[in-house]
Amino acid sequence: ASNYTYKPIWLIQNQTTLPQTNLFPNYWQNCLVVIPKKASDGIEVPYLVWGPIPNFLPTGYKIYCSINTEGGSPGSFGLLAQVDANTTEYMHEGLAVGHGWKVYYKVKAFNNTNESGFTNTAEIGVSGFYKDNSKLSQSIQPDN
């Protein structure tokens, strides 16, 4: 069992605003991580964390997902969720962290006129859905 708390470094330093990331080379291509985190029901689920995109004024972020039930490479990615510009984390409830399947994630920033490129792809092992997966599987739509 995991007995830890995730806290972004800017909150550890008591900063209330998101940090400036434009001084880090290739930051956006390396900023996404996924770790296990306990959901409200006590099950460990994938928890995505990224930082703000440099040199782009987003109105939000789109989170994409690919699930491989064979545990191999990612297939097609579909849009999983969308969050506002001040949100740099996402909990993928309904998937239990474990072994057997692999789930892959990547994030894209957007605003009224543009979309950024994708972050790096982050992966985590999962054992499958533990909630009714009809809503979850319908929410993962291919990106056209």
C-alpha positions as CSV (number, residue, x, y, z in Angstrom):
1,A,0.0,0.0,0.0
2,S,1.2,3.5,-0.8
3,N,1.4,5.9,2.1
4,Y,2.5,9.1,0.4
5,T,1.1,12.4,-0.6
6,Y,1.9,14.0,-4.0
7,K,2.6,17.7,-3.8
8,P,3.9,19.9,-6.7
9,I,7.1,21.6,-5.9
10,W,5.6,25.0,-6.3
11,L,3.2,24.2,-3.5
12,I,6.0,23.0,-1.3
13,Q,7.6,26.3,-1.8
14,N,4.3,28.0,-0.8
15,Q,3.8,29.6,-4.3
16,T,0.1,29.9,-5.2
17,T,0.6,30.4,-9.0
18,L,1.9,27.9,-11.5
19,P,5.7,28.2,-12.2
20,Q,7.3,29.6,-15.3
21,T,8.6,26.7,-17.3
22,N,10.0,28.4,-20.4
23,L,13.6,28.3,-19.1
24,F,13.7,24.4,-19.2
25,P,14.8,23.0,-22.5
26,N,12.3,20.5,-24.0
27,Y,10.1,20.9,-20.9
28,W,6.8,20.1,-22.5
29,Q,8.2,16.9,-24.1
30,N,9.3,15.6,-20.7
31,C,6.8,17.0,-18.1
32,L,4.1,14.2,-17.9
33,V,4.3,11.5,-15.2
34,V,1.8,9.0,-14.0
35,I,1.9,7.5,-10.6
36,P,-0.5,5.3,-8.5
37,K,-2.7,7.2,-6.1
38,K,-5.6,6.0,-3.9
39,A,-9.0,7.1,-5.1
40,S,-11.8,8.0,-2.6
41,D,-12.8,4.3,-2.5
42,G,-9.3,3.2,-1.5
43,I,-8.3,1.6,-4.9
44,E,-5.0,2.8,-6.4
45,V,-5.7,4.4,-9.8
46,P,-3.5,6.1,-12.4
47,Y,-2.8,9.7,-11.4
48,L,-1.4,12.1,-14.0
49,V,0.7,15.1,-13.2
50,W,2.2,17.7,-15.6
51,G,3.4,21.3,-15.4
52,P,2.1,24.3,-17.3
53,I,3.1,24.6,-20.9
54,P,5.7,27.2,-21.6
55,N,5.2,30.1,-24.2
56,F,1.5,29.2,-24.7
57,L,-1.6,30.7,-23.1
58,P,-3.9,27.7,-22.6
59,T,-7.6,27.8,-21.7
60,G,-7.3,24.1,-20.9
61,Y,-5.6,20.8,-21.3
62,K,-6.9,17.7,-23.2
63,I,-5.9,14.3,-21.8
64,Y,-5.5,11.4,-24.2
65,C,-5.4,7.7,-23.4
66,S,-4.6,4.4,-25.0
67,I,-5.3,1.1,-23.2
68,N,-3.5,-2.1,-24.3
69,T,-5.1,-5.2,-22.7
70,E,-2.2,-7.3,-24.0
71,G,0.4,-5.2,-22.1
72,G,2.2,-4.1,-25.3
73,S,2.8,-0.8,-27.1
74,P,0.1,1.9,-27.3
75,G,-2.5,1.7,-30.0
76,S,-4.7,4.6,-31.0
77,F,-5.1,7.4,-28.5
78,G,-8.5,8.8,-27.7
79,L,-9.7,11.9,-25.8
80,L,-10.2,10.9,-22.2
81,A,-10.9,14.2,-20.5
82,Q,-10.5,18.0,-20.6
83,V,-9.5,20.2,-17.7
84,D,-9.1,24.0,-17.2
85,A,-5.8,25.8,-17.6
86,N,-5.1,25.9,-13.8
87,T,-5.4,22.1,-13.5
88,T,-2.2,20.1,-14.0
89,E,-3.3,16.8,-12.6
90,Y,-5.9,14.2,-13.4
91,M,-7.1,11.0,-11.6
92,H,-8.2,8.2,-13.9
93,E,-10.8,6.6,-11.6
94,G,-12.2,3.3,-12.7
95,L,-8.9,1.7,-13.7
96,A,-7.0,-0.3,-11.0
97,V,-3.2,0.0,-10.9
98,G,-1.7,-3.5,-11.2
99,H,-0.4,-5.9,-13.8
100,G,-1.6,-7.3,-17.1
101,W,-2.7,-4.3,-19.1
102,K,-0.8,-1.1,-19.9
103,V,-2.4,2.4,-20.1
104,Y,-0.6,5.2,-21.9
105,Y,-1.3,8.9,-21.5
106,K,-0.3,12.2,-23.2
107,V,-1.6,15.7,-22.8
108,K,-2.2,18.6,-25.2
109,A,-2.8,22.3,-24.3
110,F,-5.4,24.3,-26.2
111,N,-6.9,27.8,-26.4
112,N,-9.5,29.5,-28.6
113,T,-7.3,29.4,-31.7
114,N,-4.6,26.8,-31.3
115,E,-3.5,23.5,-29.8
116,S,0.0,22.6,-28.7
117,G,1.9,19.5,-29.6
118,F,1.7,16.6,-27.2
119,T,3.7,16.0,-24.0
120,N,5.7,12.9,-23.7
121,T,3.8,9.7,-23.4
122,A,3.6,8.2,-19.8
123,E,2.6,4.7,-19.0
124,I,1.5,2.6,-16.0
125,G,0.4,-1.0,-15.5
126,V,-3.2,-1.6,-14.7
127,S,-5.2,-4.8,-13.9
128,G,-8.4,-3.5,-15.6
129,F,-11.6,-1.7,-14.9
130,Y,-13.1,-2.0,-11.4
131,K,-16.1,0.1,-12.0
132,D,-18.8,0.0,-14.6
133,N,-16.7,0.5,-17.7
134,S,-19.4,1.6,-20.1
135,K,-19.0,5.3,-19.2
136,L,-15.2,5.0,-19.2
137,S,-14.9,3.2,-22.5
138,Q,-17.4,5.6,-24.1
139,S,-15.3,8.6,-22.9
140,I,-12.2,7.4,-24.7
141,Q,-12.8,8.5,-28.3
142,P,-10.3,8.4,-31.1
143,D,-8.8,11.8,-31.9
144,N,-9.5,12.7,-35.5
